[in-house]
Every structure is written in C-alpha cells, then in structure tokens.
C-alpha cells in the first residue's frame, strides 16, 4: 500500500508541475518555436496524466484485493485524488478554444 500511495502522490505532484508548465508556455510563448514548445509541454502533461491514471488503477486494484481497507475515502489517497481531479479540470479548461464574441 505504501508504494502505491507514494506512486500516486509523486504522479500527482509531477502532473501539477507539468500542468503549470503547459499553462505558462501556452500563455507566454511567442515566435517560430512556439508550436514545438506548446506541443512538447502538452505531451509532457499527457505523460504525467497517464502516470497518474496508472497509479490510480494500482490503488483501485489494492482496494479490490482488500475491501476492508478504505483507501479512497480517507487520508493521503483522498487528498491526492482531489488534487488529481482539480488538475484534470484545470487542464481541460486550458485546452478549451477561446470564445470570440460568444462563439467557439
């Protein structure tokens, strides 16, 4: 359990860094290398997202094997899951096309 929890927390920490990087690059990048930089930041963020999903799956597998333990409802796992959900929402908001005059 400790390894799965540690993997989840690390994956969420990495995702937070990558989402912040992706937001920064897409806001501030300009010039000929912009597309490459934005694509690279997005790909890094997607890899971090995949790592989080793998860690969440490992926690779910542990939950299925030991249903008496309430991993998902309490403690560090619950905090990490809330952070993960928040980062997923933030990333989705960043990837929405900007509204121009009320139209997408």
Secondary structure, DSSP 8 states (H G I E B T S, - for coil): -HHHHHHHHHHHHHHHHHHHHHHHHHHH--STTHHHHHHHHHHHHHHHHHHHHHHHHHHHHHHHH-TTS-TTTSHHHHHHHHHHHHHHHHHHHHTS---BTTB-
